[in-house]
Amino acid sequence: MLLGLAAGDACGQPAVHRRAGSFAPVGDMTGGGPFDLPAGAWTDKTAMALCLAESLVELDRSVTSDQIERYLRWQREGHLSSTGQCLGISAETARALAHSRWSRKPMTGSHDPARAGKEPLARVGAAVALFLPDPEEAIEAAVDAARITHQAPLTLDAVRFFAALIVGALQGAPRAELLKPMFAPVHGYWSRCRLKGEVEVVARGSWAEKEPPRIFGGGQAIEALEAALWSFGRADSFRGAVLTAVNLGGDADATGAMVGQLAGAYYGAAAIPPPWRAALAHGTLLTGFADRLLERALRRIQSG
């Protein structure tokens, strides 16, 4: 999933902040974008996911205070960045990290409904991977990781549903099953954990009835969730899903990162085009974290 996330993030660069249809369709991993990155370089979406993964594999559990310290190190020093610099940090994430630093509180994301941003959706996979042996724990770990920077109810429920999809993909659920209304990896989960109205509408399939420009790479969690599901549902390969996502424009790196996680979980790392894998910045680092997360998850299964 981490390789898929990074590939989607990198592919999205040429389309970031651009309106769908206003640019030549992205057909490969070419670089460019607002930071003029080389092909294969990725931004804050992947860097923050790697900070989370690093914390999880080193501690073998979720410790939000440790995750915050790694995010702050990324912000200050470019830790686990593709370029050695902090690229693309959002104002909301920067505000939450500053609040965490001075308040020493572990979860300082805003509860403001108007700040229901999509950023945590790009790091769902790392939390899910470690706790996969217990699907409900995996979903809630993703939600807790999101709370560090975002606590708007719609964002948290979007994370919850997207995490459920990734759990299902890793469990081997067929794509048609994943795309059915209200997919849940655990029977009865949504009756015990009700989704907020707007998220439930998406989970029930609102995305399937829309076309661009009603589907777009928006900055809000609902918009991003719809765009990711639409892209995954419209293509039958990793490459196709990612390119469909990034060509929606807008926050194309985030949409690409989301679809890269889901498609990576479903199709597997082997489905990522070899030239993309070869071009990815710090590919060995990405593979190493992915392998260590898998190793920890297998240990959990073996320990019962």
C-alpha positions as CSV (number, residue, x, y, z in Angstrom):
1,M,0.0,0.0,0.0
2,L,2.8,2.4,0.8
3,L,4.2,1.9,-2.7
4,G,0.8,2.4,-4.2
5,L,0.2,5.6,-2.1
6,A,3.6,7.1,-3.2
7,A,2.9,6.2,-6.8
8,G,-0.5,7.9,-6.8
9,D,1.0,10.9,-5.0
10,A,3.8,11.2,-7.5
11,C,1.5,10.7,-10.5
12,G,-0.8,13.5,-9.3
13,Q,1.9,16.3,-9.4
14,P,1.3,17.6,-12.9
15,A,-2.5,18.0,-12.2
16,V,-2.4,19.6,-8.8
17,H,-4.5,22.8,-8.5
18,R,-5.7,22.4,-12.1
19,R,-9.2,22.1,-13.4
20,A,-10.1,18.8,-15.0
21,G,-10.0,19.2,-18.8
22,S,-7.8,22.2,-18.7
23,F,-4.5,20.3,-19.0
24,A,-3.2,17.5,-21.2
25,P,-4.3,14.2,-19.6
26,V,-1.7,12.7,-17.3
27,G,-0.7,9.4,-18.8
28,D,2.5,8.5,-16.9
29,M,4.6,9.4,-13.9
30,T,6.2,12.6,-15.2
31,G,6.8,15.0,-12.2
32,G,6.2,18.7,-12.4
33,G,3.4,20.4,-10.5
34,P,3.6,23.4,-8.1
35,F,6.9,22.2,-6.6
36,D,8.4,21.3,-10.0
37,L,9.3,17.8,-8.7
38,P,11.2,15.2,-10.7
39,A,9.4,12.1,-11.8
40,G,8.8,9.8,-8.9
41,A,9.0,12.4,-6.1
42,W,6.1,12.6,-3.7
43,T,4.8,15.2,-1.2
44,D,3.3,15.5,2.3
45,K,0.7,12.7,1.7
46,T,3.4,10.1,1.5
47,A,5.8,11.7,3.9
48,M,3.2,11.8,6.7
49,A,2.2,8.2,6.0
50,L,5.8,7.2,6.3
51,C,6.1,9.1,9.6
52,L,3.1,7.1,10.9
53,A,4.5,3.9,9.6
54,E,7.9,4.5,11.2
55,S,6.2,5.1,14.6
56,L,4.0,2.0,14.3
57,V,6.8,-0.4,13.3
58,E,9.2,0.9,15.9
59,L,6.8,0.8,18.8
60,D,4.5,-2.0,17.5
61,R,1.5,0.0,18.7
62,S,-0.2,3.3,18.1
63,V,1.2,6.1,20.3
64,T,-0.1,9.5,19.1
65,S,2.5,11.5,21.0
66,D,5.3,9.7,19.2
67,Q,3.5,10.2,15.8
68,I,3.3,13.9,16.5
69,E,7.0,14.1,17.2
70,R,7.8,12.5,13.9
71,Y,5.4,14.8,12.0
72,L,7.1,17.8,13.7
73,R,10.5,16.4,12.7
74,W,9.2,16.2,9.1
75,Q,7.9,19.7,9.3
76,R,11.2,21.1,10.7
77,E,13.8,18.9,9.0
78,G,12.1,17.2,6.0
79,H,12.3,13.8,7.8
80,L,11.1,11.1,5.4
81,S,10.5,13.6,2.7
82,S,11.3,12.7,-0.9
83,T,13.3,15.9,-1.3
84,G,14.7,16.5,2.2
85,Q,12.2,19.4,2.7
86,C,8.7,19.6,4.0
87,L,6.5,19.9,0.9
88,G,2.8,20.7,0.7
89,I,1.8,20.8,4.4
90,S,-1.7,22.3,4.7
91,A,-2.6,25.2,6.9
92,E,-4.9,22.9,9.0
93,T,-2.2,20.3,9.6
94,A,0.4,23.0,10.5
95,R,-2.1,24.6,12.9
96,A,-2.8,21.3,14.6
97,L,0.9,20.4,14.9
98,A,1.7,23.8,16.4
99,H,-1.1,23.3,18.9
100,S,0.2,19.8,19.8
101,R,3.7,21.2,20.3
102,W,2.7,23.8,22.8
103,S,-0.3,22.2,24.5
104,R,1.4,18.7,24.7
105,K,-2.0,17.3,23.9
106,P,-2.0,14.3,21.6
107,M,-5.1,15.0,19.5
108,T,-5.5,18.6,18.5
109,G,-7.2,18.5,15.2
110,S,-10.1,21.0,14.8
111,H,-13.6,19.8,15.5
112,D,-15.0,22.6,13.2
113,P,-17.3,21.0,10.6
114,A,-16.1,23.6,8.1
115,R,-12.6,22.1,8.4
116,A,-13.5,18.6,7.2
117,G,-10.3,18.2,5.1
118,K,-9.2,15.2,3.3
119,E,-5.5,15.0,4.5
120,P,-5.8,12.0,6.9
121,L,-7.4,9.9,4.2
122,A,-3.9,9.7,2.5
123,R,-2.4,7.9,5.5
124,V,-5.1,5.4,6.4
125,G,-3.2,2.4,4.9
126,A,-0.3,2.5,7.4
127,A,-2.5,2.2,10.4
128,V,-4.7,-0.5,8.8
129,A,-1.7,-2.6,7.8
130,L,-0.4,-3.1,11.4
131,F,-3.7,-3.9,12.9
132,L,-5.2,-5.9,10.1
133,P,-5.6,-9.1,12.1
134,D,-8.4,-7.3,14.0
135,P,-10.4,-5.3,11.4
136,E,-12.3,-3.2,13.9
137,E,-9.1,-2.3,15.7
138,A,-7.5,-1.4,12.3
139,I,-10.3,0.9,11.4
140,E,-10.2,2.7,14.8
141,A,-6.4,3.0,14.7
142,A,-6.8,4.9,11.4
143,V,-9.4,7.2,13.0
144,D,-7.2,7.8,16.0
145,A,-4.2,8.7,13.7
146,A,-6.5,11.2,11.9
147,R,-7.5,12.9,15.1
148,I,-4.0,14.4,15.5
149,T,-4.6,16.8,12.7
150,H,-8.4,16.6,11.9
151,Q,-11.4,15.9,14.2
152,A,-14.3,17.2,12.1
153,P,-16.9,14.5,12.3
154,L,-17.2,14.1,8.5
155,T,-13.4,13.7,8.1
156,L,-13.4,11.0,10.8
157,D,-16.2,9.1,9.3
158,A,-14.7,9.4,5.8
159,V,-11.5,7.9,7.3
160,R,-13.6,5.2,9.0
161,F,-15.3,4.1,5.7
162,F,-12.1,4.3,3.6
163,A,-10.3,2.3,6.2
164,A,-13.0,-0.4,6.0
165,L,-12.5,-0.5,2.2
166,I,-8.8,-1.0,2.6
167,V,-9.3,-3.7,5.2
168,G,-11.6,-5.5,2.8
169,A,-9.2,-5.2,-0.1
170,L,-6.4,-6.6,2.0
171,Q,-8.7,-9.5,3.1
172,G,-9.3,-10.3,-0.6
173,A,-12.8,-9.1,-1.1
174,P,-13.8,-8.9,-4.8
175,R,-13.9,-5.4,-6.3
176,A,-17.6,-5.7,-6.9
177,E,-18.1,-6.5,-3.3
178,L,-16.0,-3.5,-2.1
179,L,-18.1,-1.2,-4.3
180,K,-21.4,-2.4,-3.0
181,P,-23.4,0.0,-0.9
182,M,-22.2,0.2,2.8
183,F,-19.4,-2.4,2.4
184,A,-18.2,-3.6,5.8
185,P,-15.3,-6.0,6.5
186,V,-17.1,-7.1,9.7
187,H,-20.8,-8.1,9.7
188,G,-23.0,-5.5,11.3
189,Y,-20.2,-3.0,11.7
190,W,-22.2,0.0,10.5
191,S,-25.2,-0.8,12.7
192,R,-22.8,-0.5,15.7
193,C,-20.9,2.5,14.3
194,R,-23.3,4.7,12.3
195,L,-21.8,7.0,9.7
196,K,-22.7,10.7,9.5
197,G,-25.3,11.5,6.8
198,E,-23.1,12.8,4.1
199,V,-20.6,10.0,4.5
200,E,-23.3,7.4,4.5
201,V,-24.7,8.9,1.2
202,V,-21.2,8.3,-0.4
203,A,-21.0,4.8,1.2
204,R,-24.3,4.0,-0.3
205,G,-23.0,4.8,-3.8
206,S,-23.7,8.4,-4.6
207,W,-20.4,8.5,-6.5
208,A,-21.7,5.9,-9.0
209,E,-24.4,8.3,-10.2
210,K,-22.1,11.2,-10.9
211,E,-19.7,12.4,-13.6
212,P,-17.1,15.2,-13.7
213,P,-17.3,18.0,-12.9
214,R,-19.6,16.8,-10.1
215,I,-16.8,14.3,-9.3
216,F,-13.6,16.2,-8.8
217,G,-10.4,16.2,-6.7
218,G,-11.7,18.5,-4.0
219,G,-10.1,19.4,-0.7
220,Q,-12.9,18.3,1.5
221,A,-13.1,14.7,2.8
222,I,-16.4,14.0,1.2
223,E,-15.2,15.2,-2.2
224,A,-12.0,13.2,-1.9
225,L,-13.8,10.0,-0.8
226,E,-16.3,10.3,-3.8
227,A,-13.4,10.9,-6.2
228,A,-11.4,7.9,-4.9
229,L,-14.4,5.5,-5.1
230,W,-15.4,6.8,-8.6
231,S,-11.8,6.3,-9.9
232,F,-11.4,2.8,-8.4
233,G,-14.8,1.8,-9.7
234,R,-14.1,3.1,-13.2
235,A,-10.9,1.2,-13.9
236,D,-9.8,-2.4,-13.7
237,S,-6.1,-2.0,-13.1
238,F,-3.8,-0.1,-10.7
239,R,-2.5,2.1,-13.4
240,G,-6.0,2.9,-14.7
241,A,-7.4,3.7,-11.3
242,V,-4.5,6.1,-10.4
243,L,-4.6,7.9,-13.8
244,T,-8.4,8.2,-13.6
245,A,-8.0,9.8,-10.2
246,V,-5.2,12.3,-10.9
247,N,-6.9,13.5,-14.1
248,L,-9.7,14.8,-12.0
249,G,-7.3,17.7,-11.1
250,G,-7.7,19.8,-8.0
251,D,-5.9,18.1,-5.1
252,A,-4.7,15.5,-7.6
253,D,-1.8,14.2,-5.4
254,A,-4.2,13.5,-2.5
255,T,-6.8,11.8,-4.7
256,G,-4.0,9.8,-6.4
257,A,-2.6,8.8,-3.0
258,M,-6.0,7.6,-1.8
259,V,-6.6,5.6,-4.9
260,G,-3.0,4.3,-4.8
261,Q,-3.6,2.9,-1.3
262,L,-6.9,1.2,-2.2
263,A,-5.8,-0.1,-5.6
264,G,-2.5,-1.1,-4.1
265,A,-4.3,-3.1,-1.4
266,Y,-6.6,-4.7,-3.9
267,Y,-4.2,-5.4,-6.9
268,G,-1.0,-5.8,-4.9
269,A,2.4,-4.1,-5.4
270,A,3.2,-6.3,-8.4
271,A,0.4,-4.5,-10.3
272,I,2.2,-1.1,-10.1
273,P,3.8,-0.5,-13.5
274,P,7.5,-1.4,-13.2
275,P,8.7,1.9,-14.6
276,W,6.7,3.7,-11.9
277,R,8.3,1.5,-9.2
278,A,11.7,2.1,-10.6
279,A,11.2,5.9,-10.7
280,L,9.8,6.3,-7.2
281,A,12.0,8.3,-4.9
282,H,13.4,6.3,-2.0
283,G,11.8,3.1,-3.3
284,T,13.9,0.9,-1.0
285,L,12.7,3.0,2.0
286,L,9.1,2.6,0.9
287,T,9.5,-1.1,0.4
288,G,11.3,-1.5,3.8
289,F,8.4,0.1,5.7
290,A,5.8,-1.9,3.8
291,D,7.7,-5.1,4.6
292,R,8.1,-4.2,8.3
293,L,4.4,-3.4,8.6
294,L,3.6,-6.8,7.1
295,E,6.0,-8.5,9.4
296,R,4.5,-6.9,12.5
297,A,1.0,-7.8,11.3
298,L,2.0,-11.5,10.8
299,R,3.4,-11.6,14.3
300,R,0.1,-10.4,15.6
301,I,-1.7,-13.2,13.8
302,Q,0.8,-15.8,15.1
303,S,0.5,-14.5,18.7
304,G,-3.2,-14.9,18.5
